[in-house]
Amino acid sequence: MTDRLSNRTAHALPAEVAAPRYDRSTVEPGIVHLGVGAFHRAHQAAYIDECLAAGETGWGITGVSLRSADTRDALAPQDGLYTLAVRDSGGEKLHVIGSIGSMLVAPENATSVLAALTDPRTRIVTLTITEKAYLRAAGGGLDAAHPDIVHDLANPQTPKTAHGFLAEALTRRLAAGTPPFTVLCCDNLPANGATLHRLLTEFAMLREAALGSAGDAGLFSHIADQVAFPSSMVDRIVPATTNADRARISGELGVEDTWPVMTEPFRQWVVEDKFPAGRPAWEKFGVTMVDDVRPFEDMKLRLLNGAHSAIAYLGLLSGHATVDRAFADPAIRSFVDALWAEAIPTLPADAGLDTSAYTAELAERFSNTALAHRTAQIANDGSQKLPQRIIASALECLEAGTEFIHLTLVVAAWIAACAARGKTLPEGHFTDPLDAALTALLNQQLPANETVTAVFDLAGFAEIHAERQTLIELVAVHLVHLRRDGTTLAFAALGIDGARRSIDAD
Ligand code: CS2
């Protein structure tokens, strides 16, 4: 392969490949995005590409990676262009996306990131930094003892965290008389805008205390009162790109793309309409603008992501490498249906949610064999994901006195899958920020009840909740079964017929 995908070569792509038909040189940066992973490039960047194609010119994206230089290194020689491959059983449709105008790498050059954030043209800052990067302590507040937070409080001009960058940029904008940008969180957290708002006000309070009023006067009240943090629900399944994908896509393009992204046809974005500094006309491009995103967010987190985590851990324990193969296992399929039946009553009844249509569509999406979405990918960071996906529903069932038994198996399956690494699953098959402590704990092979209690302590699950002990006991019962005879016994105890299972060797 000779040429790279770039502005120059994009004009000569095969006719069936959709490529930017707008003049990219006229697009001004209006959005800074923190965390340019595959999800952002398959979701928001694709929506913005459509806005630009329709003639908007003020909303180009400046991408910022907070950790690795990989994406910048791959996209810079491609003028920011990359291929989005939309895949299902009908085949693959390729779209070259042009909305990312430039890429910055924070650890290399914090100054340029702060310059982009303080540029008056930047009116929205969006984030997909993954759950763990919010640095929440158990209980939901800021983990003020985290080394990166400690670093950022001591070094405000050269931050490492999103919190540090946002606080420093908002301080500089305030001092310069530039109106604040709107902060739009696009991670899978409940009330994600309000959550980030709380974390950032706590961070600002610590900054004011650390720098003294001369250094940071008014930042706390500015963030608390003047900066908008709309919540949003984002949805698109994005499996990790493989080398085979790169080779296939480059072959189809006729030029090399080292950084394509794979995705499904479905996409959804529901956003609270609170943008005092303006926003793209997203509603024209399939984004749902609402007053309150909470019902959509809870439905997505509890039904899609909750089922995803169930499929990941039970799938891994049953020998399934991908979501579609796990979901084709009759026992797992029955389990997911029962899980949905437990989670649905926890959703608001008066919000007009059509949960039957939603779960029917999820079943189709999980069956997409063209995605090869790996169970190990979803299994990452369980300690950060299970609270909003599973534990919130379980606690609400306990409070309401509703019977449930499936939600708790997901937590037990997470613990069992963590313990299986280095044994029946490869070492490091998936990871978690708590791995060091978790592995040490699981190696002690304590009785199930003690193990679950210690894991809840470590992860801060259900902290200070009246029903915490009951929940621990319910999880422990499943863990006993999983330890004794794996998913076969765990499913049998739920009345799910394990004999019908067709274990594949993937
Ligand atoms: C998945 C999500 O990896 C995971 O934890 O559950 O990334 C999921 O694919 C997306 O939220 C779908 O929108």
Boltz pocket constraint, residues with backbone or C-beta under 6 A from the ligand:
constraints:
  - pocket:
      binder: B
      contacts: [[A, 188], [A, 234], [A, 235], [A, 236], [A, 237], [A, 238], [A, 304], [A, 305], [A, 308], [A, 309], [A, 377], [A, 378], [A, 379], [A, 380], [A, 385]]
      max_distance: 6.0
